[in-house]
Amino acid sequence: MPESLPAALPVLPLRQGVVLPGGIGPLSIGRPGSIAAAEAVGVHDPADPHSGLILVAVQR
């Protein structure tokens, strides 16, 4: 059974690079909106199974 996702997620647009599912590595972010998205997922709530999720999209 597919796991459900929340209706809205913080978005982190990337100008360079590719992130694969389950990939681990550093990301350089500096724009205020990107920093806010990263900070929004930085706090883990054990009661919320979707806390810590972020949508990463490559920008052209």
C-alpha positions as CSV (number, residue, x, y, z in Angstrom):
1,M,0.0,0.0,0.0
2,P,1.5,3.4,-0.9
3,E,2.3,5.7,1.9
4,S,0.3,9.0,1.9
5,L,2.0,12.3,1.8
6,P,0.9,15.7,3.2
7,A,-0.9,18.1,0.9
8,A,1.9,20.7,1.2
9,L,5.7,20.4,1.7
10,P,8.4,23.0,2.0
11,V,10.2,23.3,-1.4
12,L,13.9,23.6,-1.9
13,P,14.8,24.5,-5.5
14,L,18.3,23.5,-6.7
15,R,20.1,25.5,-9.4
16,Q,22.8,22.9,-9.9
17,G,23.2,19.2,-9.2
18,V,20.9,16.3,-8.8
19,V,19.6,14.7,-5.6
20,L,18.6,11.0,-5.8
21,P,16.0,9.4,-3.4
22,G,17.7,8.4,-0.2
23,G,20.9,10.2,-1.2
24,I,23.0,11.8,1.5
25,G,25.3,14.8,0.9
26,P,25.8,18.5,1.5
27,L,23.7,21.1,-0.2
28,S,24.7,24.8,-0.4
29,I,21.7,27.1,0.2
30,G,21.7,30.8,0.6
31,R,18.5,32.3,-0.6
32,P,16.1,33.3,2.2
33,G,13.2,31.1,0.9
34,S,15.6,28.1,0.7
35,I,16.9,28.7,4.2
36,A,13.3,28.9,5.5
37,A,12.4,25.6,3.8
38,A,15.5,23.9,5.3
39,E,14.8,25.3,8.7
40,A,11.1,24.1,8.5
41,V,12.2,20.5,8.1
42,G,15.1,20.8,10.6
43,V,12.8,20.2,13.6
44,H,11.7,16.6,13.9
45,D,8.4,15.8,15.6
46,P,8.2,12.1,16.6
47,A,4.4,12.4,16.7
48,D,4.3,13.5,13.0
49,P,5.5,10.8,10.6
50,H,5.8,13.5,7.8
51,S,8.1,15.8,9.8
52,G,11.4,16.2,8.2
53,L,10.1,15.9,4.6
54,I,11.1,18.4,1.9
55,L,10.4,18.6,-1.8
56,V,13.7,19.1,-3.7
57,A,13.3,20.3,-7.3
58,V,16.0,21.0,-9.9
59,Q,15.7,24.4,-11.5
60,R,16.9,25.1,-15.0
